[in-house]
Every structure is written in C-alpha cells, then in structure tokens.
Amino acid sequence: MKLLRYGPQGAEKPGMLDSTGTIRDLSSVVSDVNGAALSPDALAKLAAVDPASLPAVDAGTRLGPCVADAGKFVAIGLNYSDHAAESGLEVPPEPVVFMKATSSICGPNDNVEIPRGSEKTDWEVELGVVIGSTAKYISEADALKHVAGYCVINDVSERGFQIERSGQWVKGKSADTFGPLGPWLVTKDEVADPQALSMWLDVNGERQQTGNTNTMVYGVAFIVSYLSQFMTLHPGDIITTGTPPGVGMGQKPPRYLKPGDVVSLGIEGLGDQRQDVVAAK
C-alpha cells in the first residue's frame, strides 16, 4: 500500500493511493496515518479495504507529511562512504546518531524556508524508515519485522549551524520545513529490498545527487537494531538513514540553496518530492 495524508496544513486527512494513481479518502477507516494505524494488525485491516469503495480526492490536493504525530525523528549521519569523503570526514566505526526536531516535518512539496541568518542551507535525499511495532533490544535478524514502511526524506541541513556553531548537529537539522516527508509511506511488502533503491536529487533541474541504498555503510536492519539498543522505537517513529554524495557542502566551491531555487528528489518506488526555496519570514 501507499498511505498518505492530504489537505490543508494542520488539518490533513488519511488517504491511500490506488492502482490508477488516484488518492482515496481513508477517513472512514482510520483517524490518521499515525503509529496506531501502522501496527501489523492495523496494516492488515487497511490492506483488506477495497480502494474503489472509498471516495476519490481531487487531483492537485496538497499532500501533507505521510506520517502524523511522530514521537521521534532520528537521523543517521555519514552513512555513505563517498559522502563522508566529500565532507572531509572518515566513515565512523559506529553509526552517527542525531535527532531532527519533529517540528521540522512538512509536506513533500511544501516550501523549504531558509532560516534567518543562514548562509549554508543544503540538501540531502535520504531513505526514510517508519517504525510499525515497538522495538527494544531487538536483533538485526528481527529488525525489519518492526518496520511499517519506507518514504522519501529531504534531510535539509544548515551547515553553518550544524558544524560551525559548536555543540550537536541538531541545531543545523531542525529548522521549520527541514524535514519534507513523503509523498507517501510505502508499506514494506512493496519494497523487496530496502538496500537496492536508486535515489536522486536535482536543484533547478540540474542533477546533484545520484546514488543507491546498496552503498550504505550501515543498512536498514542494522540501523533499526542498533538504535533499539539505546532507545525504544515506537510505532510512527521515523528514521532517516543518510545521503549519497553530491550535497552542496561537498562541491568546489560549495553551493548552497537560495530563495527562488527549486529542489526535486525521489527514490525508486517511493515517489518524488518538489520544494520551492523561500526565505523564512
């Protein structure tokens, strides 16, 4: 299934994408696409629903973030060796873990706002992993049983805030609109291998990132298991798993986003995003 949320910001409704690409309203079935709707039993009930029995939604309706009420937004840094090299950093002996504020989450096609004082706002196409059942001290072999599905994430980053302002990366990762999520949550049954997905990102129509999840240093199963040793993962929690090379910081000279830019990105089988870049008000 491809689950989604649609409608005005703050008033999104649950939906699913049918086989013709039409959005169907799931409001009569679930209250939202949140942790409660993502357990194995809940997903099985949704899979039994005939999309044709649900009301169609007008084409062009705004898409919201594909998951509501995430308790945690966990991120993995330097998880592609070639991206670590372009950043001038070594591949870490264990995953680099940081948090993005859940208030950074926005719709896949919403504007990305450059924060006040920013001079180094950057892009990062990443595979998102959404948890479907509670995971605590789980093995790598069992990890994918706790995954509900996958989505596209743009891990927007302010490099000056992240690297030059002292302290932790979270400061450069958490501005409003720094977490476009979606367009939809693709349930894991539709993703044969999360380590074999091509990914790309363009700025103003020019290709910046081309990669594949098969070059991750730490794969999805390892990451989910690893994180579960340090924190309990709950249904609806989101993990963003790192980016391939081609970010603005790694270019010579570095290139960063400015108002008027357009960012487009996507992952094989998971859909595409498009964001206009604007100055924060």
N, C-alpha and C positions, 0 to 999 in steps of 0.2 A: 504493500500500500504506500501511497504518497499522501501523508497527512499534512495539513497546513492550517493557517489562521488568516482570516481575511476581514477587511473592514477598517473603519477609522482607528487611528492610534488610540489605544486605551479602551477600545470597545470592540475588539476583534471577536469573531465567532469561529468555531471549529469547522473545518472542512476537509474534504478529500478530493484528490484529482482522479477523475475516471479515465478509462482507457482511451477516450477521444480527446483528452486534454481539457475537459470541462470541469470546473470547480463545482462540487456538490456540497450543500449545507448539511453539516452533521449535528446541528444544534438540537435536534430531536433525539439524538442518540447519546451524546456526551456533552457536558457543560463546557469543556475546553480541551485542547491538546496539552495536557499537563501530566505531571507524574502519575496521577491516579488513572489516566487513560492509557498509560504506556506499559503497564504490567503485562506479562504474557497472557493472562486470562482476559484482560480488557482488550488487548490487541486481537485476540481470537474472536471476541464478540464483534469487533469492528470489521474484521475480515469476512464475517458472515453476512454483513449488510450488503444488499444489492444497491450499488450506487444509483442505478436508474430509478430507484424508489425515492430518492432524495431530491429536493428542489435544486435546480441549477442556479448558479450565481452568475451575474452579469460579467462578461469578459471585460477586462480592464480594471476590475475592482482591486483596490490596494491590497497587497499581501503584507501581513504582519510577520513578526518573528515566528518561526514554525513551532516553537515550544513556549508555553506560558509558565510563569512563576518558577523559573529555575532557582533552586536553592543555592547552587554553586556553579560558577563559570571558571573552570580550571584550565590552565594552558600549559603546554609543553614547549620549551624553547630549545633552539639549536638542534632540532631533531632530524635534520637532513645534513649530511656531512659537507656537501658543497655549499649550503647556505652558511654553515658555521665558518667555512673558509673565507667566503666573501665578506663575512662580518669581522674577520681577523681574529676569530676565536677558535679554540680547539673543541673537538667533539667531547662532551662531558662523559665521565665514567659512569654516571647515573643520570637519569632524566633531570633536566632543569624544570622545576615546577614553580609556577606563579599563578596569581589569580587576576582575573579581569572582573571589575565590578559588574554585577548583574544590571545596573542602571545603564551600562554601555550598550545593552542589547537593543537592536532595532530591526525593522523590516529589511528584506533583502534588497529592495530598490529604493529605500529611503535615502535622503540626502546624508552625506557624511560631512560633519562640521569640523572645520579646523579650529582647535581651541584657541582662546585668547593667549597671545604670547608665543604661539607655536611657529617655528620656522622649519621643522623637520618631520612633518606628518607623512607617514609611509604606509605602504600596502603589503598585505600578506594573504595569499589564498591558502586556505587550510581545510583539511577534513575534520568535520565535527562529529563527535560520538555522543549519543544521547543514551543515558542510563535508563533501563526499564525495570530493574529489580534491585533491591538493596544488596550492596557488595561490601563485605568487610572481611579482610584477611582471606581473600579468595586466591586460588591458584591461577597460573596463566592458562592452564588447560581448561578451566571452567569460566574464564573471564568473559568470553563472547556470549555465554548464556545470560549474562546480566545486561547486555546491550539491547536497547529497543530498536535503534536505527542510526542513520547517518545523515549528515547535511553539509552544505557548503557554509563556510565562515570566512569573512574577511577580517583577519586579526589586525585591524588598523592600529598603528603604533606611532607615538610621538617620540622620536629618537633622542631629542634633547632632554625631554622629561625622563625618558627611560634610563639613559646612560650617563648623562652629564649632571644630573641634579641630585646625585647621591641617593643612597637607600635602595629600595627594591624596585623592580621593573613595573610593578603595578601602577605606579604614577604615570607611566607613559602608555599604559594599555587600557585605561578605564574611562576616558572622556566619553561624554554622551555621543552616541552613534558610532562608537569604536567597535561594535560587535554585530554587524549585519548577519542575520541568521536565516537561512532558507535558500530557495523559496519553499521547499517542503522537507519534511522529515521522511526519508525513505526507509521503510522497515527492513530489518536485516535479512529477511527472506529474499529480498530483491537484490541483495549485494552478495554475489557469490564469494568474493574475496576482497576485503577492505584494503588489502596490500597490493592491489593490482588496478588502481584507478588513476587515469590520467587527469591532469589538472592544469589550468592556465589562468592567466590574468593579463588584461590589456589596460593601458592608460591612453586615452584619446585615440583608441583604435590601433595602437602600437603594442605589439606583444612584448611583455616584460618578463613574465614567468611562464615556463613550461616545465612540467615535472610529472612524477608518478609516485604514488604512495609506496611503490615497491622499493624506493630508495630511503625510506625512513630508517633511522638508526634503531629506534625502538618502535616496534609495531603496536597495533591497537591492543591486542590481547595482553602484551607485556605491560603497556601503559595502564590499562584498567586494573590489572592485578597489582602493579606497583603502587598506584595511588591508594588502593584499598588497604595497604599496609599502614598508611599514615592517616587516613580519614575514611569514614564510612561514606560511600557513594549511594545517593538516594535516587529513586525514580524522578526523572526530569532534570537531573544534573547534566551539565554539558561539559565536555572535554574538547578542547581544540588542540590539534596534535602536531603543530609545527608546519613550516613552509619550505618549499624548494627555493633554489636561488633565483635571483632576479629582482630582489627588493631594491628600493631606491637608495638605501644606505650603502649598498654594495657596489653601486655604479661609480665610474670615474669620469667626471666628477659626480658626487652624489646628486640624485634627483629626488625632489620631494613634491608632494601634492600642493596645489594652489587652487583658490577659488576659480571655478569655470572648468576644471578638469572633469573628465568622466572616466570612472573605473568600471570595467566589466570583467567578470570572472566566472569560472564554473568548474565542476568536477564531473567526470564521466558518470552518467546515470543518475546524478543527484541534482541536476538543474543549473541554472545560471542566475547571476545577480548583476545589477547595474546601479551605480550610485553617481549622482551629481555631487561634486565637491563645492561646499559653500563655507563662508566664514561664520563662525559662531556669533550669535547675537549677544 
